[in-house]
Amino acid sequence: MIVVAMPVVAMAIAAAVFPSPFVSHRISPLNACVNNQRQIDGATCQWAAGNHKTTNDVPTWEDIRPYLLRSGKMPTCPLRGTYVLGRLDKPPKCTYPGHTLPE
Protein backbone atom coordinates (compact mmCIF):
# COMPACT_ATOMS: atom_id res chain seq x y z
CA MET A 1 0.00 0.00 0.00
CA ILE A 2 2.80 2.41 0.88
CA VAL A 3 4.58 1.56 -2.37
CA VAL A 4 1.49 2.69 -4.32
CA ALA A 5 0.79 5.77 -2.18
CA MET A 6 4.28 7.26 -2.35
CA PRO A 7 4.33 7.93 -6.12
CA VAL A 8 0.81 9.40 -5.95
CA VAL A 9 1.85 11.79 -3.17
CA ALA A 10 5.05 12.70 -5.03
CA MET A 11 3.08 13.51 -8.20
CA ALA A 12 0.60 15.64 -6.25
CA ILE A 13 3.43 17.63 -4.67
CA ALA A 14 5.16 18.05 -8.04
CA ALA A 15 1.93 19.31 -9.63
CA ALA A 16 1.53 21.90 -6.86
CA VAL A 17 5.14 23.08 -6.96
CA PHE A 18 5.70 23.01 -10.73
CA PRO A 19 2.74 24.45 -12.64
CA SER A 20 1.82 23.08 -16.02
CA PRO A 21 3.65 24.71 -18.94
CA PHE A 22 0.34 24.99 -20.77
CA VAL A 23 -1.10 27.19 -18.03
CA SER A 24 2.00 29.39 -17.82
CA HIS A 25 1.88 30.13 -21.56
CA ARG A 26 -1.61 31.55 -21.15
CA ILE A 27 -0.82 33.57 -18.02
CA SER A 28 2.54 34.97 -19.09
CA PRO A 29 1.25 37.28 -21.88
CA LEU A 30 -1.51 38.49 -19.58
CA ASN A 31 1.00 39.37 -16.87
CA ALA A 32 3.26 41.14 -19.37
CA CYS A 33 0.34 43.16 -20.72
CA VAL A 34 -0.88 44.15 -17.25
CA ASN A 35 2.65 45.19 -16.29
CA ASN A 36 2.85 47.31 -19.45
CA GLN A 37 -0.43 48.96 -18.51
CA ARG A 38 0.98 49.71 -15.05
CA GLN A 39 4.03 51.30 -16.67
CA ILE A 40 1.79 53.41 -18.93
CA ASP A 41 -0.35 54.39 -15.94
CA GLY A 42 2.75 55.43 -13.99
CA ALA A 43 4.02 57.51 -16.90
CA THR A 44 0.62 59.16 -17.17
CA CYS A 45 0.66 60.02 -13.46
CA GLN A 46 4.17 61.48 -13.74
CA TRP A 47 3.11 63.58 -16.74
CA ALA A 48 0.00 64.80 -14.88
CA ALA A 49 1.93 65.74 -11.74
CA GLY A 50 4.67 67.51 -13.67
CA ASN A 51 2.21 69.51 -15.77
CA HIS A 52 -0.44 70.31 -13.12
CA LYS A 53 -3.21 68.39 -14.90
CA THR A 54 -6.65 67.48 -13.54
CA THR A 55 -8.48 64.17 -13.71
CA ASN A 56 -10.47 65.37 -16.72
CA ASP A 57 -7.36 65.77 -18.89
CA VAL A 58 -6.48 63.13 -21.48
CA PRO A 59 -2.79 62.67 -22.33
CA THR A 60 -1.52 61.79 -25.77
CA TRP A 61 1.22 59.28 -26.52
CA GLU A 62 3.53 62.17 -27.29
CA ASP A 63 2.85 63.62 -23.83
CA ILE A 64 3.88 60.46 -21.98
CA ARG A 65 6.56 59.23 -24.39
CA PRO A 66 9.44 60.84 -22.39
CA TYR A 67 8.32 58.97 -19.28
CA LEU A 68 8.09 55.61 -21.09
CA LEU A 69 11.31 55.65 -23.06
CA ARG A 70 13.53 55.11 -20.05
CA SER A 71 13.32 51.41 -20.82
CA GLY A 72 14.34 52.07 -24.43
CA LYS A 73 11.07 51.27 -26.19
CA MET A 74 7.33 51.83 -26.07
CA PRO A 75 5.43 49.01 -24.34
CA THR A 76 3.45 46.70 -26.61
CA CYS A 77 0.94 43.97 -25.85
CA PRO A 78 2.51 40.53 -26.36
CA LEU A 79 -0.68 39.34 -28.10
CA ARG A 80 -0.86 42.40 -30.39
CA GLY A 81 -3.55 44.28 -28.55
CA THR A 82 -3.48 48.07 -28.71
CA TYR A 83 -3.17 50.28 -25.65
CA VAL A 84 -5.72 53.07 -25.36
CA LEU A 85 -5.27 56.15 -23.20
CA GLY A 86 -8.21 57.83 -21.51
CA ARG A 87 -8.89 60.39 -18.85
CA LEU A 88 -6.45 60.55 -15.99
CA ASP A 89 -8.95 59.07 -13.53
CA LYS A 90 -9.15 55.83 -15.57
CA PRO A 91 -6.36 53.30 -16.15
CA PRO A 92 -5.12 52.62 -19.69
CA LYS A 93 -6.86 49.82 -21.55
CA CYS A 94 -5.75 47.05 -23.89
CA THR A 95 -7.96 46.07 -26.81
CA TYR A 96 -7.12 42.36 -26.37
CA PRO A 97 -10.00 40.63 -24.51
CA GLY A 98 -9.20 39.89 -20.86
CA HIS A 99 -6.16 42.14 -20.64
CA THR A 100 -7.40 44.62 -18.08
CA LEU A 101 -5.64 46.51 -15.35
CA PRO A 102 -7.56 46.32 -12.07
CA GLU A 103 -8.95 49.74 -11.08
N, C-alpha and C positions, 0 to 999 in steps of 0.2 A: 504494500500500500504506500509506504514512504517512497519507494522507488518511482512510483507513478506520480505522486503528489509533488515531488521536488521539481521536475521539469515544468509542470504546470505553474507553480509558484514563480519559478525563474522567468518564464515567458510573460507572466503578468507584471512582474517588476520591470522587465525590459520594455514592455509596451508603455508603461507609465513614465519611465525615465527617458526613453528615446522615442519621440513622436514619429509618426509615419511620415515618410518623405512626400507622400501624396498630399497630406494635409499642409505641410510646410510650404509647398509650392503655391497653394491657394492663399495662404495667409501672408506670405512674404511681400507680394506686390501691394496688398492692402496696407500693410505696415509702412512700406516705403512711401506710398501715396499720402497716407495720413501724416507722416513725418514731413513730407514736402509741404503739405497744407499748413502745418504748424510753423514751418520756416517762413512761408508767405505771410501768415498771420503776424508773426513777430516783426517782419520787415514793414508790414503795414502799420503796426503800432509804433515802431520807431519813426516812420515817416510822419505819422499824425502828431506825435509828441514834439518832434523837431520843427514842425511847421504850424503848430497851434491850430490843429483841425478839430472839428466837432464830429459827433457820431453820424451826422447826416452827410458828411463828405464821402465821396467815392474816389479812391486813388486810381491812377492808371498804372500800367506796367512800367511806363517810363518814370513815374514818380518813385516806385519802390525798387527799381532796378539797381540803384547804388547800394541798397541794403541787402540785396540778394547775391550780388556778384562776388561777395567775399569768398564764397566757395569755388568760384571760377566759372560757374555756369548757371543758367536759369533752371529751376527745378522742373522736371517733366514727369508725368504719370507713367509708371512702368507698363501699363496696359493701354497707353495711348489716349487716355482721357484728356480733356482740356480743363485747365484751371480757370475759374471765373471769379473776378473780383466783384465785391458789392460794397454796400455801405460799411462804414467802420464798425458799426455795432453788430455786424454779422460776420461769421468766419468765411474764408474763401471756400469755394465749392469745386468739386471735380465732376465732370460730365459722365464719368464711368459709373454705372450703377453700383451702389453699395460702398463707394469710396467717399465717406462723409466724415468730417471732423466733428467730434462731439462738441455741442455748444456749451 
